[in-house]
Amino acid sequence: MDSALEKKMLSYPAFGLRNKYLENVDDDFLYHFGIGIKTVDIPKVFGDTKFVCTGGSPTRLKLYAEWFSKECNIECSENLSKSDRFVLYKTGKVVWVNHGMGNPSLSIMLVEMFKLMHHAKATDVKFIRLGTSGGVGVEPGTVVVTTNAMNSELTDKFVQWIAGKRIERETWLDEDLRKDLIATAAEKNIPVETGSTLCADDFYEGQMRLDGFFCEYNADDKFAFLRKIHEKGVRNIEMESACFASLTYRAGVKGGTFTEHRSH
């Protein structure tokens, strides 16, 4: 079946726990947040959550939470995370959490955030990833709203290795949420582009950078690659979109991602 047609036929599953081993436990500790169902009244604190906003930097996410709090005249919580791995702030119905760099760190945060929302009995929660990226054929300062996430093999899949086996997962982002993000950018007169996002496996060689410790290709190779992916619809490169698009879809939560192009 044609990949584009296949995508159109996808629909979100219902949000719910996907682990039978956690169905009847009386305790669950979210290690990387440092909180558990016996240490925090999770439904009371997080039950009204409607948005989870995430990005790489803990400092930046704290700043975003404070900005949002000031703009909307809503109280900003203290850091609710009791671990040094992630920060966790809440402003009204919005949770702000950093995810670190790359798919592995992001996946840890997402799994525990899904569990947190499950224990909170939160409903209809949308996940938004925001940050910076390297642009492909777009002007610096442009916000790129992702249509679909592409892995380093240039396919719209998220690849996992489990028990020595290669597993391919669908990558899927919510179309309505994407339209809302584009409309918001237009309303604020922010330059915006839409397109595929290449999710690289590392920052330097995987993104064809010329300033790393290792570099076994030349500038011509780099720009040939950038032209190739631009022709495939790629408009930016980062290291988290495939995991984000796959895990949110698999969990049954609607996800969207946008990043500002800084440089590449």
HELIX and SHEET records of a PDB file:
HELIX    1   1 SER A    3  MET A    9  1                                   7    
HELIX    2   2 LYS A   20  LEU A   22  5                                   3    
HELIX    3   3 ILE A   42  PHE A   46  1                                   5    
HELIX    4   4 PRO A   58  CYS A   72  1                                  15    
HELIX    5   5 ASN A  103  ALA A  120  1                                  18    
HELIX    6   6 GLU A  175  GLU A  187  1                                  13    
HELIX    7   7 GLU A  205  GLN A  207  5                                   3    
HELIX    8   8 ALA A  219  GLU A  231  1                                  13    
HELIX    9   9 SER A  241  ALA A  251  1                                  11    
SHEET    1   A 2 PHE A  29  LEU A  30  0                                        
SHEET    2   A 2 ILE A  35  GLY A  36 -1                                        
SHEET    1   B 8 LEU A  88  THR A  91  0                                        
SHEET    2   B 8 VAL A  94  ASN A  98 -1                                        
SHEET    3   B 8 PHE A  51  GLY A  55  1                                        
SHEET    4   B 8 LYS A 126  GLY A 135  1                                        
SHEET    5   B 8 VAL A 234  GLU A 238 -1                                        
SHEET    6   B 8 VAL A 192  CYS A 199  1                                        
SHEET    7   B 8 VAL A 143  MET A 150  1                                        
SHEET    8   B 8 LYS A 254  HIS A 261 -1                                        
SHEET    1   C 2 LYS A 157  ILE A 162  0                                        
SHEET    2   C 2 LYS A 165  GLU A 170 -1                                        
END                                                                             
